Amino acid sequence: MSTTQSERLRGLLEPLVAARDLDLEEIEVTPAGKRRVLRIVVDSDEGVQLDECAELSREASQVLDDSDVMGGAPYTLEVTSPGADRPLTELRHYRRAVGRLIKAQLTAEAGAGELVARITAVDENGLDLEVPGVKGRKPTARRVSFDEIAKARVELEFSRKPDKADKRDAQQDEKIDENKEEA
């Protein structure tokens, strides 16, 4: 996709996305046989619901049809969220991943190599991480600045054991539900 087309698409679609309190993460046009696929990736702090994607798709389709930015060739429009194992490239991505496990490739200045850890806090300068203990050892805390991270992505967890805070939250939710039933 040419820079001009990318800029025109962003200029056309960003107001639609922003009006729904979403972030426009990516716009991608790729060939698919005789057609093209225009993929619009959106996200928010609360995540993105399927209905939001469908509504945004309808609005974007109308705006695109009214403009010439995609030219005359046929295309398929997809509106989607970044996915659970998305790359982390912006401060907001890290903030949304607090509590999640990440895999980070560290720069040479940080000792290079790979680090798998849970994000416990994020600020403008970097991350506070909890590095899992090995062979029964306790987890350790580690601070990593953003300039020490070459690339990072969320790791999917299928069998995460709830920690004490998760158990407390679940118990609190149960108490709230009980109180609602009594009322």
SEVEXZA-620145 format. One record per residue: x, y, z of N, C-alpha, C in turn; residue number from 1. Coordinates in steps of 0.05 Angstrom, whole numbers, plus 5000, padded with zeros to 4 digits. Layout:
<atoms>
+--------+---------+------+---------+----------+-------+--------+---------+------+-----+
: n_east : n_north : n_up : ca_east : ca_north : ca_up : c_east : c_north : c_up : num :
+--------+---------+------+---------+----------+-------+--------+---------+------+-----+
:      X :       Y :    Z :       X :        Y :     Z :      X :       Y :    Z : NUM :
...
+--------+---------+------+---------+----------+-------+--------+---------+------+-----+
</atoms>
This chain:
<atoms>
+--------+---------+------+---------+----------+-------+--------+---------+------+-----+
: n_east : n_north : n_up : ca_east : ca_north : ca_up : c_east : c_north : c_up : num :
+--------+---------+------+---------+----------+-------+--------+---------+------+-----+
:   5017 :    4976 : 5000 :    5000 :     5000 :  5000 :   5018 :    5025 : 5000 :   1 :
:   5012 :    5043 : 4982 :    5028 :     5067 :  4980 :   5024 :    5084 : 5005 :   2 :
:   5044 :    5101 : 5011 :    5042 :     5118 :  5034 :   5019 :    5138 : 5030 :   3 :
:   5015 :    5147 : 5006 :    4993 :     5166 :  5001 :   4966 :    5152 : 5006 :   4 :
:   4963 :    5127 : 4997 :    4938 :     5113 :  5002 :   4934 :    5108 : 5031 :   5 :
:   4956 :    5100 : 5045 :    4955 :     5096 :  5074 :   4947 :    5121 : 5089 :   6 :
:   4958 :    5143 : 5081 :    4952 :     5169 :  5095 :   4923 :    5177 : 5089 :   7 :
:   4914 :    5173 : 5064 :    4886 :     5179 :  5058 :   4866 :    5162 : 5073 :   8 :
:   4872 :    5136 : 5074 :    4855 :     5117 :  5089 :   4854 :    5125 : 5119 :   9 :
:   4878 :    5131 : 5130 :    4879 :     5138 :  5158 :   4863 :    5164 : 5163 :  10 :
:   4866 :    5183 : 5146 :    4851 :     5209 :  5148 :   4821 :    5205 : 5146 :  11 :
:   4813 :    5186 : 5130 :    4785 :     5180 :  5125 :   4773 :    5164 : 5148 :  12 :
:   4788 :    5145 : 5159 :    4777 :     5126 :  5178 :   4781 :    5134 : 5207 :  13 :
:   4803 :    5149 : 5213 :    4809 :     5155 :  5240 :   4786 :    5170 : 5255 :  14 :
:   4772 :    5189 : 5242 :    4750 :     5202 :  5256 :   4727 :    5183 : 5263 :  15 :
:   4722 :    5164 : 5245 :    4701 :     5144 :  5251 :   4708 :    5127 : 5275 :  16 :
:   4733 :    5119 : 5276 :    4743 :     5102 :  5298 :   4743 :    5118 : 5324 :  17 :
:   4754 :    5142 : 5323 :    4755 :     5159 :  5347 :   4728 :    5166 : 5358 :  18 :
:   4708 :    5169 : 5340 :    4680 :     5175 :  5349 :   4669 :    5152 : 5366 :  19 :
:   4680 :    5128 : 5364 :    4671 :     5105 :  5380 :   4689 :    5100 : 5404 :  20 :
:   4707 :    5120 : 5410 :    4726 :     5117 :  5432 :   4744 :    5093 : 5428 :  21 :
:   4752 :    5088 : 5403 :    4771 :     5066 :  5397 :   4797 :    5078 : 5386 :  22 :
:   4818 :    5062 : 5387 :    4843 :     5070 :  5375 :   4847 :    5055 : 5349 :  23 :
:   4855 :    5070 : 5328 :    4861 :     5058 :  5302 :   4890 :    5048 : 5304 :  24 :
:   4893 :    5022 : 5306 :    4919 :     5010 :  5310 :   4933 :    5005 : 5284 :  25 :
:   4919 :    4997 : 5263 :    4932 :     4989 :  5238 :   4912 :    4990 : 5215 :  26 :
:   4922 :    4997 : 5192 :    4907 :     4995 :  5167 :   4926 :    4980 : 5147 :  27 :
:   4915 :    4959 : 5135 :    4931 :     4943 :  5118 :   4915 :    4935 : 5093 :  28 :
:   4927 :    4939 : 5070 :    4915 :     4930 :  5045 :   4933 :    4909 : 5033 :  29 :
:   4922 :    4885 : 5029 :    4937 :     4863 :  5018 :   4922 :    4850 : 4994 :  30 :
:   4937 :    4841 : 4974 :    4924 :     4828 :  4952 :   4914 :    4800 : 4960 :  31 :
:   4891 :    4793 : 4949 :    4878 :     4767 :  4954 :   4866 :    4758 : 4927 :  32 :
:   4882 :    4746 : 4910 :    4872 :     4738 :  4884 :   4867 :    4763 : 4867 :  33 :
:   4843 :    4764 : 4856 :    4835 :     4787 :  4839 :   4825 :    4811 : 4856 :  34 :
:   4822 :    4806 : 4882 :    4811 :     4826 :  4900 :   4834 :    4836 : 4918 :  35 :
:   4827 :    4854 : 4935 :    4845 :     4863 :  4957 :   4830 :    4861 : 4983 :  36 :
:   4845 :    4859 : 5005 :    4832 :     4858 :  5031 :   4842 :    4884 : 5046 :  37 :
:   4822 :    4900 : 5055 :    4828 :     4923 :  5071 :   4822 :    4915 : 5100 :  38 :
:   4843 :    4912 : 5116 :    4839 :     4904 :  5144 :   4844 :    4929 : 5162 :  39 :
:   4824 :    4935 : 5178 :    4825 :     4957 :  5197 :   4826 :    4944 : 5225 :  40 :
:   4848 :    4950 : 5240 :    4851 :     4939 :  5267 :   4846 :    4961 : 5287 :  41 :
:   4827 :    4956 : 5305 :    4820 :     4976 :  5326 :   4821 :    4963 : 5353 :  42 :
:   4825 :    4980 : 5373 :    4827 :     4970 :  5401 :   4818 :    4992 : 5420 :  43 :
:   4814 :    4985 : 5445 :    4808 :     5004 :  5467 :   4817 :    4992 : 5493 :  44 :
:   4817 :    5009 : 5514 :    4824 :     4999 :  5540 :   4805 :    4977 : 5550 :  45 :
:   4780 :    4978 : 5542 :    4761 :     4959 :  5550 :   4759 :    4935 : 5531 :  46 :
:   4775 :    4935 : 5510 :    4773 :     4914 :  5490 :   4752 :    4923 : 5469 :  47 :
:   4748 :    4906 : 5449 :    4730 :     4912 :  5427 :   4710 :    4889 : 5425 :  48 :
:   4685 :    4897 : 5424 :    4663 :     4877 :  5421 :   4657 :    4872 : 5392 :  49 :
:   4647 :    4849 : 5386 :    4640 :     4841 :  5358 :   4620 :    4861 : 5346 :  50 :
:   4600 :    4869 : 5362 :    4580 :     4888 :  5352 :   4593 :    4915 : 5344 :  51 :
:   4613 :    4924 : 5359 :    4627 :     4949 :  5353 :   4641 :    4946 : 5326 :  52 :
:   4653 :    4923 : 5322 :    4667 :     4918 :  5296 :   4647 :    4918 : 5273 :  53 :
:   4624 :    4906 : 5277 :    4604 :     4905 :  5256 :   4593 :    4932 : 5249 :  54 :
:   4587 :    4948 : 5270 :    4577 :     4975 :  5265 :   4598 :    4993 : 5252 :  55 :
:   4623 :    4991 : 5261 :    4644 :     5006 :  5249 :   4648 :    4998 : 5220 :  56 :
:   4646 :    4972 : 5214 :    4649 :     4962 :  5187 :   4628 :    4974 : 5169 :  57 :
:   4603 :    4975 : 5178 :    4582 :     4987 :  5162 :   4588 :    5017 : 5156 :  58 :
:   4596 :    5032 : 5177 :    4602 :     5060 :  5173 :   4626 :    5064 : 5155 :  59 :
:   4647 :    5048 : 5159 :    4671 :     5051 :  5143 :   4665 :    5044 : 5114 :  60 :
:   4649 :    5023 : 5110 :    4641 :     5015 :  5082 :   4627 :    5038 : 5068 :  61 :
:   4609 :    5052 : 5081 :    4595 :     5074 :  5069 :   4614 :    5097 : 5062 :  62 :
:   4632 :    5104 : 5081 :    4651 :     5125 :  5076 :   4670 :    5118 : 5053 :  63 :
:   4679 :    5093 : 5053 :    4697 :     5085 :  5031 :   4683 :    5085 : 5004 :  64 :
:   4658 :    5076 : 5004 :    4642 :     5076 :  4979 :   4638 :    5104 : 4968 :  65 :
:   4636 :    5124 : 4986 :    4632 :     5152 :  4978 :   4658 :    5166 : 4970 :  66 :
:   4680 :    5153 : 4974 :    4706 :     5165 :  4966 :   4719 :    5148 : 4945 :  67 :
:   4741 :    5157 : 4934 :    4755 :     5142 :  4913 :   4782 :    5131 : 4924 :  68 :
:   4785 :    5130 : 4950 :    4811 :     5123 :  4962 :   4819 :    5094 : 4956 :  69 :
:   4800 :    5076 : 4952 :    4806 :     5048 :  4945 :   4807 :    5043 : 4915 :  70 :
:   4801 :    5063 : 4899 :    4801 :     5060 :  4870 :   4778 :    5043 : 4861 :  71 :
:   4779 :    5034 : 4836 :    4756 :     5019 :  4825 :   4757 :    4989 : 4828 :  72 :
:   4780 :    4979 : 4837 :    4784 :     4950 :  4839 :   4768 :    4939 : 4864 :  73 :
:   4757 :    4915 : 4862 :    4742 :     4904 :  4884 :   4760 :    4899 : 4909 :  74 :
:   4748 :    4901 : 4932 :    4762 :     4895 :  4957 :   4743 :    4884 : 4977 :  75 :
:   4754 :    4871 : 4997 :    4738 :     4861 :  5020 :   4747 :    4877 : 5044 :  76 :
:   4728 :    4886 : 5060 :    4733 :     4902 :  5084 :   4731 :    4884 : 5108 :  77 :
:   4752 :    4885 : 5125 :    4752 :     4871 :  5151 :   4757 :    4891 : 5173 :  78 :
:   4741 :    4891 : 5194 :    4746 :     4907 :  5217 :   4750 :    4887 : 5240 :  79 :
:   4773 :    4889 : 5254 :    4780 :     4869 :  5274 :   4795 :    4882 : 5297 :  80 :
:   4798 :    4866 : 5318 :    4815 :     4874 :  5341 :   4843 :    4861 : 5337 :  81 :
:   4862 :    4870 : 5352 :    4890 :     4861 :  5348 :   4894 :    4831 : 5356 :  82 :
:   4877 :    4820 : 5371 :    4882 :     4792 :  5379 :   4896 :    4790 : 5406 :  83 :
:   4893 :    4767 : 5418 :    4903 :     4763 :  5445 :   4934 :    4764 : 5447 :  84 :
:   4948 :    4755 : 5426 :    4977 :     4754 :  5427 :   4990 :    4776 : 5411 :  85 :
:   4978 :    4799 : 5411 :    4986 :     4822 :  5396 :   5014 :    4831 : 5403 :  86 :
:   5029 :    4843 : 5384 :    5054 :     4856 :  5391 :   5049 :    4881 : 5407 :  87 :
:   5067 :    4886 : 5425 :    5065 :     4910 :  5442 :   5084 :    4931 : 5431 :  88 :
:   5073 :    4953 : 5421 :    5090 :     4973 :  5408 :   5086 :    5001 : 5419 :  89 :
:   5064 :    5005 : 5433 :    5057 :     5032 :  5444 :   5053 :    5030 : 5474 :  90 :
:   5056 :    5052 : 5488 :    5052 :     5053 :  5517 :   5025 :    5042 : 5524 :  91 :
:   5004 :    5050 : 5509 :    4977 :     5041 :  5515 :   4974 :    5010 : 5512 :  92 :
:   4990 :    4998 : 5495 :    4989 :     4969 :  5492 :   4999 :    4956 : 5518 :  93 :
:   5021 :    4966 : 5529 :    5032 :     4955 :  5554 :   5012 :    4960 : 5577 :  94 :
:   5000 :    4983 : 5578 :    4981 :     4989 :  5600 :   4957 :    4969 : 5598 :  95 :
:   4948 :    4963 : 5575 :    4926 :     4944 :  5571 :   4934 :    4916 : 5578 :  96 :
:   4960 :    4910 : 5579 :    4970 :     4883 :  5584 :   4978 :    4879 : 5613 :  97 :
:   4973 :    4898 : 5631 :    4980 :     4894 :  5659 :   4966 :    4870 : 5670 :  98 :
:   4982 :    4853 : 5683 :    4971 :     4828 :  5694 :   4975 :    4804 : 5675 :  99 :
:   4983 :    4810 : 5650 :    4987 :     4789 :  5630 :   5017 :    4781 : 5628 : 100 :
:   5021 :    4758 : 5618 :    5048 :     4748 :  5613 :   5057 :    4758 : 5586 : 101 :
:   5082 :    4767 : 5585 :    5093 :     4776 :  5559 :   5120 :    4761 : 5554 : 102 :
:   5127 :    4761 : 5528 :    5153 :     4751 :  5520 :   5167 :    4775 : 5507 : 103 :
:   5190 :    4783 : 5517 :    5204 :     4806 :  5507 :   5232 :    4798 : 5497 : 104 :
:   5239 :    4809 : 5474 :    5266 :     4807 :  5464 :   5281 :    4831 : 5474 : 105 :
:   5302 :    4827 : 5489 :    5317 :     4850 :  5501 :   5339 :    4859 : 5482 : 106 :
:   5346 :    4885 : 5484 :    5367 :     4896 :  5468 :   5394 :    4887 : 5480 : 107 :
:   5415 :    4892 : 5465 :    5442 :     4885 :  5474 :   5449 :    4899 : 5500 : 108 :
:   5440 :    4925 : 5502 :    5446 :     4940 :  5526 :   5433 :    4928 : 5551 : 109 :
:   5412 :    4913 : 5547 :    5398 :     4901 :  5570 :   5407 :    4872 : 5574 : 110 :
:   5428 :    4864 : 5560 :    5437 :     4837 :  5563 :   5427 :    4818 : 5542 : 111 :
:   5413 :    4828 : 5522 :    5402 :     4812 :  5500 :   5386 :    4789 : 5511 : 112 :
:   5377 :    4772 : 5493 :    5362 :     4748 :  5502 :   5332 :    4753 : 5504 : 113 :
:   5319 :    4733 : 5515 :    5290 :     4733 :  5516 :   5282 :    4733 : 5546 : 114 :
:   5260 :    4748 : 5552 :    5250 :     4749 :  5579 :   5220 :    4744 : 5578 : 115 :
:   5211 :    4724 : 5594 :    5183 :     4719 :  5597 :   5176 :    4727 : 5625 : 116 :
:   5156 :    4745 : 5628 :    5149 :     4755 :  5654 :   5121 :    4767 : 5653 : 117 :
:   5110 :    4771 : 5677 :    5083 :     4783 :  5680 :   5086 :    4813 : 5685 : 118 :
:   5071 :    4830 : 5671 :    5071 :     4858 :  5676 :   5055 :    4864 : 5701 : 119 :
:   5068 :    4878 : 5720 :    5054 :     4885 :  5745 :   5047 :    4915 : 5745 : 120 :
:   5063 :    4931 : 5731 :    5058 :     4960 :  5730 :   5072 :    4972 : 5705 : 121 :
:   5061 :    4995 : 5696 :    5072 :     5008 :  5673 :   5072 :    5038 : 5678 : 122 :
:   5093 :    5052 : 5670 :    5094 :     5081 :  5671 :   5107 :    5091 : 5645 : 123 :
:   5111 :    5116 : 5642 :    5122 :     5127 :  5617 :   5150 :    5118 : 5610 : 124 :
:   5165 :    5108 : 5630 :    5192 :     5100 :  5626 :   5197 :    5070 : 5622 : 125 :
:   5178 :    5054 : 5632 :    5182 :     5025 :  5629 :   5162 :    5008 : 5644 : 126 :
:   5171 :    4983 : 5649 :    5153 :     4963 :  5661 :   5164 :    4952 : 5687 : 127 :
:   5146 :    4946 : 5705 :    5153 :     4930 :  5729 :   5143 :    4902 : 5722 : 128 :
:   5161 :    4883 : 5725 :    5154 :     4856 :  5717 :   5158 :    4837 : 5741 : 129 :
:   5143 :    4815 : 5739 :    5147 :     4793 :  5758 :   5157 :    4769 : 5741 : 130 :
:   5182 :    4762 : 5746 :    5194 :     4740 :  5731 :   5189 :    4714 : 5746 : 131 :
:   5176 :    4695 : 5733 :    5170 :     4670 :  5747 :   5195 :    4656 : 5758 : 132 :
:   5192 :    4644 : 5781 :    5214 :     4628 :  5792 :   5218 :    4602 : 5777 : 133 :
:   5242 :    4592 : 5778 :    5249 :     4567 :  5764 :   5251 :    4545 : 5785 : 134 :
:   5240 :    4522 : 5779 :    5242 :     4498 :  5797 :   5233 :    4504 : 5825 : 135 :
:   5210 :    4515 : 5828 :    5198 :     4520 :  5855 :   5207 :    4545 : 5869 : 136 :
:   5225 :    4560 : 5857 :    5234 :     4585 :  5869 :   5213 :    4606 : 5866 : 137 :
:   5214 :    4626 : 5884 :    5194 :     4648 :  5884 :   5200 :    4666 : 5860 : 138 :
:   5179 :    4679 : 5850 :    5182 :     4698 :  5828 :   5199 :    4722 : 5838 : 139 :
:   5212 :    4735 : 5820 :    5228 :     4759 :  5827 :   5218 :    4783 : 5812 : 140 :
:   5222 :    4806 : 5824 :    5214 :     4831 :  5811 :   5236 :    4841 : 5793 : 141 :
:   5229 :    4854 : 5771 :    5249 :     4865 :  5753 :   5237 :    4890 : 5740 : 142 :
:   5254 :    4910 : 5737 :    5246 :     4935 :  5723 :   5260 :    4935 : 5696 : 143 :
:   5245 :    4940 : 5675 :    5256 :     4942 :  5648 :   5246 :    4968 : 5635 : 144 :
:   5265 :    4984 : 5625 :    5257 :     5008 :  5611 :   5250 :    5002 : 5582 : 145 :
:   5234 :    5019 : 5570 :    5225 :     5014 :  5543 :   5248 :    5012 : 5523 : 146 :
:   5269 :    5028 : 5528 :    5291 :     5027 :  5509 :   5308 :    5001 : 5511 : 147 :
:   5302 :    4985 : 5531 :    5316 :     4959 :  5534 :   5300 :    4936 : 5519 : 148 :
:   5277 :    4943 : 5509 :    5260 :     4923 :  5496 :   5261 :    4927 : 5465 : 149 :
:   5271 :    4906 : 5451 :    5272 :     4907 :  5422 :   5244 :    4901 : 5411 : 150 :
:   5231 :    4881 : 5422 :    5203 :     4875 :  5414 :   5191 :    4858 : 5436 : 151 :
:   5164 :    4860 : 5438 :    5150 :     4845 :  5458 :   5122 :    4838 : 5448 : 152 :
:   5111 :    4816 : 5459 :    5084 :     4808 :  5452 :   5072 :    4794 : 5476 : 153 :
:   5046 :    4795 : 5478 :    5031 :     4781 :  5499 :   5033 :    4751 : 5494 : 154 :
:   5037 :    4736 : 5514 :    5037 :     4707 :  5513 :   5010 :    4696 : 5521 : 155 :
:   4999 :    4678 : 5506 :    4974 :     4666 :  5513 :   4978 :    4646 : 5536 : 156 :
:   4960 :    4647 : 5555 :    4961 :     4628 :  5578 :   4935 :    4612 : 5579 : 157 :
:   4938 :    4586 : 5577 :    4914 :     4569 :  5577 :   4909 :    4556 : 5604 : 158 :
:   4930 :    4555 : 5621 :    4926 :     4541 :  5647 :   4937 :    4558 : 5670 : 159 :
:   4932 :    4584 : 5669 :    4942 :     4601 :  5690 :   4928 :    4595 : 5716 : 160 :
:   4943 :    4591 : 5737 :    4931 :     4587 :  5764 :   4926 :    4614 : 5776 : 161 :
:   4902 :    4618 : 5786 :    4896 :     4644 :  5798 :   4914 :    4650 : 5822 : 162 :
:   4923 :    4675 : 5824 :    4939 :     4682 :  5848 :   4921 :    4691 : 5870 : 163 :
:   4932 :    4699 : 5892 :    4916 :     4707 :  5915 :   4898 :    4731 : 5909 : 164 :
:   4908 :    4750 : 5893 :    4892 :     4774 :  5886 :   4868 :    4765 : 5869 : 165 :
:   4872 :    4747 : 5850 :    4850 :     4737 :  5834 :   4829 :    4723 : 5851 : 166 :
:   4838 :    4707 : 5871 :    4819 :     4694 :  5888 :   4803 :    4714 : 5905 : 167 :
:   4817 :    4735 : 5915 :    4803 :     4755 :  5930 :   4782 :    4769 : 5913 : 168 :
:   4790 :    4776 : 5888 :    4771 :     4789 :  5869 :   4747 :    4771 : 5864 : 169 :
:   4751 :    4745 : 5861 :    4729 :     4726 :  5856 :   4711 :    4725 : 5880 : 170 :
:   4723 :    4724 : 5904 :    4707 :     4723 :  5929 :   4691 :    4749 : 5932 : 171 :
:   4703 :    4771 : 5925 :    4689 :     4797 :  5927 :   4666 :    4798 : 5908 : 172 :
:   4670 :    4787 : 5883 :    4648 :     4786 :  5863 :   4625 :    4769 : 5874 : 173 :
:   4632 :    4746 : 5887 :    4611 :     4729 :  5898 :   4595 :    4743 : 5919 : 174 :
:   4608 :    4759 : 5936 :    4594 :     4774 :  5957 :   4575 :    4794 : 5945 : 175 :
:   4585 :    4808 : 5924 :    4568 :     4828 :  5910 :   4543 :    4814 : 5899 : 176 :
:   4547 :    4791 : 5886 :    4525 :     4777 :  5874 :   4505 :    4768 : 5896 : 177 :
:   4515 :    4759 : 5919 :    4498 :     4751 :  5941 :   4481 :    4774 : 5951 : 178 :
:   4494 :    4798 : 5953 :    4481 :     4822 :  5963 :   4459 :    4830 : 5943 : 179 :
:   4464 :    4827 : 5917 :    4444 :     4834 :  5897 :   4420 :    4816 : 5899 : 180 :
:   4425 :    4790 : 5904 :    4403 :     4771 :  5906 :   4386 :    4777 : 5931 : 181 :
:   4399 :    4786 : 5953 :    4384 :     4792 :  5978 :   4367 :    4817 : 5975 : 182 :
:   4376 :    4836 : 5958 :    4362 :     4861 :  5955 :   4337 :    4859 : 5939 : 183 :
+--------+---------+------+---------+----------+-------+--------+---------+------+-----+
</atoms>
